[in-house]
Amino acid sequence: MVGYTGFRLKSKQFQLFDDGNGHDVTMKEKGDFNVNNFIYGVSGYLGYNQMSLYLKYDLNPMFKNNTVKQKNISLGIRFDFN
């Protein structure tokens, strides 16, 4: 296991949908979306040859002002191509 840190540079949200009248609508929005600017946590991986399983867990909450302190967990497969 190792620790990591990171910070948010900028956030954008893109939405594409049908408005119900047959018109395609595209919306773009910039903002902080109430997420923390700084993240930190622990991560690790376990693997064999070029394939690994990784786990990443944020130790700080995802959102700044939220009644529920939600923390992000990522789990996935990692391929190393050398």
Residue, then its C-alpha position, 0 to 999 in steps of 0.5 A: m500500500v502507498g499513499y497518494t495526493g492530488f488536486r482538482l484543476k478545473s471541472k466541467q460537466f457535459q450533458l446530452f439529452d432529448d428534451g422530449n419534443g425530438h430536439d437534442v440538447t447539449m449543456k456545458e457547465k463549469g464549476d466546483f460542483n461542491v467537490n473537495n479541491f484536494i484529495y488524499g488516500v491509499s492505493g495498492y495493487l496485486g498482480y501476476n505478469q502484466m495483469s494486476l488488480y488495483l484498489k484505491y481509497d480516498l481518505n477525505p470526503m468527496f464533497k465539501n458540505n454534505t451531510v453524508k461523508q462519502k468517500n470514493i473507492s476505486l477497484g479495477i484491472r490494470f494492464d502493464f504493457n512493456 
